[in-house]
């Protein structure tokens, strides 16, 4: 088998500040000759505006050799595969030809490739046409314009960028348009219709003559987000006040990486989690989406060479404003920030993650929904110093205000040892569950077990303790569903603590 000799020529510069750069670019191609045949790779998209020219050349020493695609392993670094954001290069194709054998652009018009394989619209004689495919581009002297192999010209036309590589614009009277004293003339890129029946097979198709292959970009596979009702989900993007649809795009078969800077949002709701199916989202299943295992569709799932099947991810919400708590650290933070808590797991405090003693004296104004979970391992010894705040106390909750509502939770094996170092004249209250509870606070389906130990109290006449709530000023307790019989109150110094 004859050994193939394949030479990648160069990545041509698509635009340059000086016309002289184009001459060097064009001459490099000439200096690399002779080659028996040259394969031109045209990425065929007006969206590519990279400073490195997207059009590439591959010189083959012998006719009948196989070509290699840009980006193939083991080839020259200057034949890298070009990329286009949010698009996928599905393959390389021959152009679609009309009955006269002339290539057509995507609008059905004829075009002429320039020296670098990019396309500009022309009539059959080579005069440049505007974007409408009918109007001639002309100089200020009303001359029609042809192309010439002299220089690079890069401008805008109708507000759209274009790059015309390796050519100078020449008028009917052979006058160069790039004269700096003249008004520039603009042309635009043209995208060519590829013949989807003629994909180039790099493993088997041999190159017998110079050929231009055109890239076929299709939109990259996408992940779309829906809520549990099947409605399009919205995210906070750049402006937290203006949520918008958010779509993830990637390469076929690649891992899907969620951008954590985008936060799901729904009015009067709290985001709960991501799911692979609508039913799991509606039920708020504990088995949430594993992002590390989610991939975009593979290339063989392309539909009609145009698009990938949609990947759907579903979002679940909890009605209202909550802190979704799944860890001991999360519970400390939520209580410390006086947030309404939606407890989503059993929580166990340990020697590694301790319950914050500071929470024992804080006022709590929100709703604590335990969802039937258990919090265990609370073991703290808070010491009250300084002046007491009137109507406050110490417990799992320092003070339950009139708006507080704690329900559907078990606090198991709680241990609080409370001491004071203060000469304050205000009375301080201690209870294993709450130090002080205002009228209006509600407690339902709560179970508390553990021990409240009264340590050193510097001013006993300003202290009162009870096993469950230090001072209940009218909180509504659903007695038939609330259990606190298994609380032990230890008062070794006889400060007058009592069971509720």
C-alpha positions as CSV (number, residue, x, y, z in Angstrom):
1,X,0.0,0.0,0.0
2,X,1.4,3.3,-1.1
3,X,2.2,5.7,1.8
4,X,0.2,8.9,1.6
5,X,2.0,12.3,1.8
6,X,-0.4,14.9,3.1
7,X,0.5,18.5,3.7
8,X,-1.7,21.0,5.4
9,X,-1.1,24.4,3.8
10,X,-2.0,27.3,6.2
11,X,-4.9,28.9,8.0
12,X,-5.5,32.0,5.9
13,X,-6.0,35.3,7.7
14,X,-9.6,36.4,7.3
15,X,-9.1,40.0,8.0
16,X,-6.0,42.2,8.5
17,X,-5.4,45.8,9.4
18,X,-3.0,46.3,6.4
19,X,-3.5,45.1,2.9
20,X,0.1,43.9,2.9
21,X,-0.7,41.1,5.2
22,X,-3.0,39.6,2.6
23,X,-0.2,39.5,0.0
24,X,2.0,37.5,2.3
25,X,-0.9,35.2,3.1
26,X,-1.6,34.5,-0.6
27,X,2.1,34.1,-1.5
28,X,2.5,31.5,1.3
29,X,0.0,29.4,-0.5
30,X,1.8,29.8,-3.8
31,X,5.2,29.0,-2.2
32,X,3.9,25.7,-0.8
33,X,3.1,24.5,-4.4
34,X,3.3,22.4,-6.4
35,X,0.6,20.1,-5.1
36,X,-1.3,17.7,-7.4
37,X,-4.6,18.7,-5.9
38,X,-5.8,21.1,-3.2
39,X,-8.8,20.5,-0.9
40,X,-10.4,23.7,0.4
41,X,-12.4,23.6,3.6
42,X,-15.0,26.3,3.7
43,X,-16.8,26.5,7.1
44,X,-19.7,28.0,5.2
45,X,-21.1,30.3,7.9
46,X,-21.5,34.0,8.0
47,X,-21.5,33.8,11.8
48,X,-17.8,32.9,12.0
49,X,-15.8,36.0,12.7
50,X,-12.6,34.6,14.1
51,X,-9.4,36.5,13.5
52,X,-7.9,33.3,12.2
53,X,-9.4,32.6,8.8
54,X,-11.9,29.8,8.9
55,X,-11.1,28.7,5.4
56,X,-8.3,26.1,5.3
57,X,-6.4,24.3,2.6
58,X,-5.0,20.8,2.4
59,X,-2.3,20.1,-0.3
60,X,-2.0,16.6,-1.6
61,X,1.1,15.5,-3.4
62,X,-0.7,12.9,-5.5
63,X,-4.1,12.7,-7.2
64,X,-6.2,9.9,-5.8
65,X,-5.0,10.4,-2.2
66,X,-7.3,10.5,0.7
67,X,-8.0,13.8,2.5
68,X,-8.2,14.3,6.2
69,X,-10.7,16.5,8.0
70,X,-9.6,19.6,10.0
71,X,-9.0,18.6,13.6
72,X,-8.1,15.0,12.8
73,X,-5.5,13.4,15.1
74,X,-1.9,13.6,14.0
75,X,-2.2,16.3,11.4
76,X,-0.6,19.7,11.2
77,X,-1.6,22.2,14.0
78,X,-2.7,24.7,11.4
79,X,-5.5,22.4,10.2
80,X,-7.4,22.6,13.5
81,X,-11.2,22.2,13.4
82,X,-13.0,25.5,13.5
83,X,-15.9,26.0,16.0
84,X,-19.0,28.2,16.1
85,X,-20.7,29.0,19.4
86,X,-24.0,27.2,19.8
87,X,-23.6,25.2,16.6
88,X,-22.3,21.8,15.8
89,X,-20.3,20.9,12.6
90,X,-22.3,18.0,11.5
91,X,-20.1,17.1,8.5
92,X,-18.4,18.2,5.2
93,X,-20.4,18.1,1.9
94,X,-20.1,19.0,-1.8
95,X,-22.2,22.0,-2.9
96,X,-25.7,21.7,-4.3
97,X,-25.6,22.5,-8.0
98,X,-28.3,23.7,-10.4
99,X,-29.0,22.2,-13.8
100,X,-26.1,24.2,-15.3
101,X,-23.7,22.8,-12.8
102,X,-23.4,26.1,-10.9
103,X,-23.4,26.1,-7.0
104,X,-26.3,27.8,-5.3
105,X,-26.4,29.8,-2.0
106,X,-29.0,29.2,0.6
107,X,-31.3,31.7,-1.1
108,X,-31.1,29.9,-4.4
109,X,-28.8,32.4,-6.0
110,X,-25.5,31.7,-7.8
111,X,-22.3,32.6,-6.1
112,X,-18.6,32.7,-6.9
113,X,-16.1,31.5,-4.3
114,X,-13.2,33.9,-3.7
115,X,-9.6,32.8,-3.5
116,X,-10.0,31.5,0.0
117,X,-13.2,29.6,-0.7
118,X,-15.6,32.0,0.9
119,X,-18.6,33.0,-1.1
120,X,-19.8,36.3,-2.4
121,X,-22.9,36.8,-4.6
122,X,-22.2,37.5,-8.3
123,X,-24.0,37.3,-11.5
124,X,-22.8,34.7,-14.1
125,X,-20.2,37.2,-15.4
126,X,-18.7,37.7,-12.0
127,X,-20.1,41.1,-11.1
128,X,-20.9,41.5,-7.4
129,X,-24.5,41.6,-6.2
130,X,-25.9,43.1,-3.0
131,X,-27.5,40.9,-0.3
132,X,-30.8,40.9,-2.2
133,X,-29.2,38.9,-5.0
134,X,-30.5,41.4,-7.6
135,X,-28.9,44.8,-7.1
136,X,-25.3,45.4,-8.3
137,X,-22.7,46.8,-6.0
138,X,-21.2,49.8,-7.6
139,X,-18.5,52.4,-7.0
140,X,-19.3,56.1,-6.5
141,X,-18.7,56.3,-10.3
142,X,-21.5,53.8,-10.9
143,X,-19.2,51.1,-12.0
144,X,-20.0,47.5,-11.4
145,X,-17.4,45.5,-9.5
146,X,-15.5,42.2,-10.1
147,X,-12.9,40.4,-7.9
148,X,-9.2,40.2,-8.2
149,X,-6.4,38.2,-6.5
150,X,-4.7,41.1,-4.7
151,X,-5.6,41.9,-1.1
152,X,-7.9,41.4,1.8
153,X,-11.0,43.6,2.2
154,X,-13.0,43.6,5.4
155,X,-15.9,45.9,6.1
156,X,-19.6,45.8,6.9
157,X,-22.6,45.7,4.6
158,X,-26.1,46.5,5.8
159,X,-24.7,46.4,9.4
160,X,-23.4,42.8,9.0
161,X,-19.7,41.9,9.1
162,X,-18.1,40.1,6.2
163,X,-14.6,39.1,5.2
164,X,-13.5,38.8,1.6
165,X,-10.2,36.8,1.7
166,X,-7.3,37.3,-0.7
167,X,-9.0,39.5,-3.2
168,X,-9.2,43.1,-4.2
169,X,-12.3,44.5,-5.7
170,X,-11.9,45.7,-9.3
171,X,-14.3,47.9,-11.3
172,X,-15.4,47.3,-14.9
173,X,-12.7,49.8,-15.9
174,X,-10.0,47.8,-14.0
175,X,-10.0,50.4,-11.2
176,X,-9.0,49.2,-7.7
177,X,-11.7,50.0,-5.2
178,X,-9.4,49.7,-2.2
179,X,-8.0,53.2,-2.8
180,X,-8.0,54.7,0.7
181,X,-9.4,58.0,-0.7
182,X,-12.5,56.4,-2.0
183,X,-15.6,55.2,-0.3
184,X,-15.4,51.5,0.4
185,X,-17.6,49.0,-1.4
186,X,-19.1,46.2,0.7
187,X,-19.9,42.6,0.1
188,X,-21.3,39.9,2.3
189,X,-20.6,36.3,3.0
190,X,-22.9,33.9,1.4
191,X,-23.7,30.5,2.8
192,X,-23.8,27.7,0.3
193,X,-26.4,25.0,0.0
194,X,-24.7,21.7,0.7
195,X,-25.9,18.6,-1.1
196,X,-27.0,16.4,1.8
197,X,-26.9,13.4,-0.5
198,X,-23.2,13.9,-1.0
199,X,-21.4,13.9,2.3
200,X,-17.6,13.6,2.0
201,X,-16.3,10.3,3.3
202,X,-12.8,10.9,4.4
203,X,-12.1,7.2,4.9
204,X,-13.0,6.3,1.3
205,X,-13.4,9.2,-1.0
206,X,-10.3,10.0,-3.0
207,X,-9.4,13.5,-4.4
208,X,-8.9,13.5,-8.1
209,X,-9.1,17.3,-8.7
210,X,-9.2,20.5,-6.7
211,X,-12.3,20.5,-4.6
212,X,-14.0,22.8,-2.1
213,X,-15.9,21.1,0.7
214,X,-18.5,23.0,2.6
215,X,-19.2,22.7,6.3
216,X,-22.7,22.0,7.5
217,X,-23.5,23.6,10.8
218,X,-26.6,22.8,12.7
219,X,-27.8,24.1,16.1
220,X,-26.0,22.4,18.9
221,X,-28.1,19.9,21.0
222,X,-29.9,21.8,23.8
223,X,-31.3,21.1,27.3
224,X,-34.6,22.8,27.9
225,X,-36.1,23.3,31.3
226,X,-39.7,22.8,32.4
227,X,-41.5,22.9,35.7
228,X,-43.5,20.1,37.1
229,X,-46.6,21.4,35.3
230,X,-44.8,21.1,31.9
231,X,-44.5,24.9,31.6
232,X,-41.2,26.5,30.4
233,X,-39.1,27.2,33.5
234,X,-37.5,30.7,34.1
235,X,-34.2,31.6,35.6
236,X,-32.6,34.6,37.1
237,X,-29.9,35.4,34.6
238,X,-28.0,38.7,34.5
239,X,-30.9,40.7,36.0
240,X,-32.5,39.2,39.1
241,X,-35.6,41.4,38.4
242,X,-36.1,40.0,34.9
243,X,-36.2,36.2,34.8
244,X,-35.9,34.6,31.4
245,X,-35.8,31.3,29.7
246,X,-32.4,29.6,30.0
247,X,-31.1,26.9,27.5
248,X,-27.9,24.9,27.8
249,X,-26.1,24.0,24.6
250,X,-23.2,21.6,24.0
251,X,-21.5,19.1,21.8
252,X,-23.1,15.8,20.9
253,X,-22.4,13.1,23.5
254,X,-20.6,15.6,25.8
255,X,-21.4,15.8,29.5
256,X,-24.0,18.4,30.4
257,X,-22.6,20.9,32.9
258,X,-25.2,23.1,34.7
259,X,-24.2,26.7,35.2
260,X,-24.9,27.3,38.9
261,X,-25.0,31.0,38.4
262,X,-28.4,30.7,36.8
263,X,-31.0,30.3,39.6
264,X,-34.5,29.0,38.8
265,X,-37.3,31.3,39.8
266,X,-41.1,31.1,40.1
267,X,-43.4,33.6,41.7
268,X,-44.2,32.8,45.3
269,X,-42.2,29.6,45.2
270,X,-38.9,28.2,46.2
271,X,-36.8,26.0,43.9
272,X,-36.6,22.5,45.2
273,X,-34.5,20.4,42.6
274,X,-33.9,19.1,39.1
275,X,-35.4,15.9,37.8
276,X,-35.2,13.7,34.7
277,X,-38.9,13.2,34.3
278,X,-42.1,15.2,35.0
279,X,-43.6,12.7,37.4
280,X,-40.6,12.7,39.7
281,X,-40.7,16.5,39.7
282,X,-44.4,16.6,40.5
283,X,-43.8,14.2,43.4
284,X,-40.6,15.9,44.6
285,X,-38.9,12.5,44.6
286,X,-35.7,12.2,46.7
287,X,-34.0,10.8,43.6
288,X,-33.0,14.0,41.8
289,X,-31.2,14.4,38.5
290,X,-27.6,13.3,38.5
291,X,-25.9,16.0,36.3
292,X,-22.7,13.9,36.0
293,X,-24.5,11.2,34.2
294,X,-26.5,13.4,31.8
295,X,-25.2,13.8,28.3
296,X,-26.3,15.5,25.2
297,X,-27.8,13.3,22.4
298,X,-25.2,11.6,20.2
299,X,-24.5,12.6,16.6
300,X,-26.5,9.7,15.2
301,X,-29.8,11.1,16.6
302,X,-29.8,14.1,14.3
303,X,-33.2,14.6,12.8
304,X,-33.2,15.3,9.0
305,X,-29.7,16.8,9.3
306,X,-31.2,19.8,11.0
307,X,-31.5,19.4,14.7
308,X,-31.1,17.1,17.7
309,X,-34.0,15.7,19.7
310,X,-34.7,17.9,22.7
311,X,-33.3,17.0,26.1
312,X,-35.7,17.9,28.9
313,X,-35.0,18.6,32.5
314,X,-37.8,19.2,35.0
315,X,-37.8,21.6,38.0
316,X,-39.7,21.1,41.2
317,X,-40.8,23.9,43.5
318,X,-42.2,24.4,47.0
319,X,-44.9,27.0,47.3
320,X,-43.8,29.9,49.4
321,X,-40.5,31.3,50.5
322,X,-38.3,28.7,52.2
323,X,-34.8,27.7,52.9
324,X,-34.6,24.1,51.7
325,X,-32.5,22.4,54.4
326,X,-30.7,19.1,53.8
327,X,-27.7,19.3,56.1
328,X,-26.7,20.2,59.6
329,X,-24.8,23.2,58.4
330,X,-27.8,24.3,56.4
331,X,-30.0,24.2,59.5
332,X,-27.6,26.3,61.5
333,X,-27.5,28.9,58.7
334,X,-31.3,28.9,58.2
335,X,-32.0,29.4,61.9
336,X,-29.2,32.0,62.2
337,X,-30.8,33.9,59.3
338,X,-34.3,33.6,60.8
339,X,-35.5,31.9,57.6
340,X,-38.5,29.7,57.2
341,X,-37.2,26.1,57.1
342,X,-38.4,23.3,54.8
343,X,-36.6,20.3,56.3
344,X,-35.8,17.8,53.5
345,X,-33.7,15.3,55.4
346,X,-33.1,13.9,58.9
347,X,-30.4,16.0,60.5
348,X,-27.8,14.8,62.9
349,X,-25.4,17.1,64.7
350,X,-22.1,15.6,65.7
351,X,-18.8,16.7,67.2
352,X,-17.7,17.7,63.7
353,X,-20.8,19.9,63.0
354,X,-22.3,21.2,66.2
355,X,-25.6,23.0,66.7
356,X,-24.9,26.7,66.9
357,X,-25.2,27.9,70.5
358,X,-26.0,31.3,69.2
359,X,-29.3,30.0,67.8
360,X,-30.4,29.2,71.3
361,X,-31.1,32.8,72.2
362,X,-32.4,34.1,68.8
363,X,-36.0,35.1,68.1
364,X,-37.7,33.0,65.4
365,X,-40.5,34.5,63.3
366,X,-40.9,32.1,60.4
367,X,-42.4,28.7,59.7
368,X,-40.4,25.5,60.5
369,X,-41.8,22.6,58.4
370,X,-40.1,19.4,59.5
371,X,-41.9,17.3,56.9
372,X,-41.9,14.4,59.4
373,X,-38.1,14.4,59.7
374,X,-35.9,14.1,62.9
375,X,-33.2,16.5,64.2
376,X,-30.8,14.7,66.6
377,X,-27.6,15.4,68.3
378,X,-28.2,19.0,69.5
379,X,-25.7,19.3,72.4
380,X,-24.8,22.8,73.5
381,X,-24.0,24.7,76.6
382,X,-24.9,28.4,76.0
383,X,-23.8,31.0,78.5
384,X,-25.9,34.2,78.7
385,X,-23.8,37.3,79.4
386,X,-24.6,41.0,79.5
387,X,-28.0,42.5,79.9
388,X,-31.0,40.2,79.2
389,X,-33.3,41.3,76.4
390,X,-36.8,41.5,77.9
391,X,-39.2,38.6,77.0
392,X,-36.5,36.4,75.7
393,X,-35.0,33.0,76.6
394,X,-32.9,30.0,75.7
395,X,-33.8,26.7,74.0
396,X,-33.7,25.2,70.5
397,X,-35.6,28.4,69.7
398,X,-34.7,31.3,71.9
399,X,-38.1,33.1,71.4
400,X,-41.0,32.1,69.2
401,X,-42.7,35.3,68.1
402,X,-46.4,35.6,67.3
403,X,-45.8,34.7,63.6
404,X,-43.7,31.5,64.3
405,X,-45.1,28.1,63.4
406,X,-43.2,24.9,64.1
407,X,-44.7,21.6,63.0
408,X,-44.1,18.1,61.8
409,X,-40.7,17.6,63.4
410,X,-39.0,15.5,66.1
411,X,-36.1,16.9,68.1
412,X,-34.4,13.8,69.5
413,X,-31.9,13.4,72.3
414,X,-31.4,17.2,72.8
415,X,-29.0,18.3,75.5
416,X,-28.8,21.9,76.6
417,X,-26.9,23.1,79.6
418,X,-27.7,26.7,80.3
419,X,-25.8,29.2,82.5
420,X,-25.8,33.0,83.0
421,X,-23.2,35.6,83.9
422,X,-25.1,38.8,84.2
423,X,-26.5,41.3,86.8
424,X,-29.4,42.2,84.5
425,X,-32.8,42.9,86.2
426,X,-34.8,41.4,83.3
427,X,-36.0,37.9,83.6
428,X,-34.6,35.2,81.4
429,X,-36.4,32.0,80.6
430,X,-35.2,28.6,79.6
431,X,-36.9,25.6,78.0
432,X,-35.6,22.7,76.0
433,X,-37.8,23.5,73.0
434,X,-38.2,27.3,73.4
435,X,-37.2,29.8,76.1
436,X,-40.2,32.2,75.4
437,X,-43.3,31.8,73.3
438,X,-45.5,34.8,72.4
439,X,-49.2,34.6,72.0
440,X,-50.0,33.7,68.4
441,X,-47.1,31.3,68.0
442,X,-48.2,27.8,66.9
443,X,-46.8,24.4,67.6
444,X,-48.3,21.2,66.1
445,X,-47.1,17.6,65.6
446,X,-43.8,18.2,67.4
447,X,-41.9,15.7,69.6
448,X,-39.0,16.7,71.8
449,X,-36.9,14.4,73.9
450,X,-33.7,15.1,75.8
451,X,-32.3,16.9,78.9
452,X,-32.3,20.6,80.0
453,X,-29.7,21.2,82.6
454,X,-29.6,24.4,84.6
455,X,-26.0,25.4,85.2
456,X,-24.7,28.4,87.2
457,X,-27.3,31.2,87.3
458,X,-25.7,34.4,88.6
459,X,-29.0,36.1,89.4
460,X,-31.6,33.4,90.2
461,X,-34.3,35.9,91.0
462,X,-34.3,36.9,87.3
463,X,-34.5,33.4,85.9
464,X,-37.3,30.9,85.2
465,X,-37.1,27.5,83.6
466,X,-39.6,24.8,82.4
467,X,-38.9,21.6,80.6
468,X,-40.6,22.3,77.3
469,X,-41.1,26.1,77.1
470,X,-39.6,28.5,79.6
471,X,-42.4,31.0,79.5
472,X,-45.5,30.3,77.3
473,X,-47.4,33.6,76.9
474,X,-50.2,32.1,74.9
475,X,-48.7,30.0,72.1
476,X,-51.2,27.6,70.6
477,X,-50.0,24.1,71.2
478,X,-51.8,21.2,69.5
479,X,-51.6,19.0,72.6
480,X,-52.9,15.8,71.0
481,X,-50.0,15.7,68.5
482,X,-47.3,17.4,70.5
483,X,-45.2,15.3,72.8
484,X,-42.6,16.4,75.4
485,X,-43.1,13.9,78.2
486,X,-39.6,12.5,77.7
487,X,-37.8,15.7,78.7
488,X,-35.6,15.5,81.8
489,X,-35.0,18.8,83.6
490,X,-31.9,18.8,85.8
491,X,-31.7,21.7,88.4
492,X,-28.8,20.7,90.8
493,X,-28.7,24.1,92.5
494,X,-32.4,24.3,93.0
495,X,-33.2,27.4,91.0
496,X,-36.8,26.5,90.9
497,X,-37.0,24.9,87.5
498,X,-40.3,23.0,86.8
499,X,-41.9,20.7,84.3
500,X,-44.4,22.2,81.9
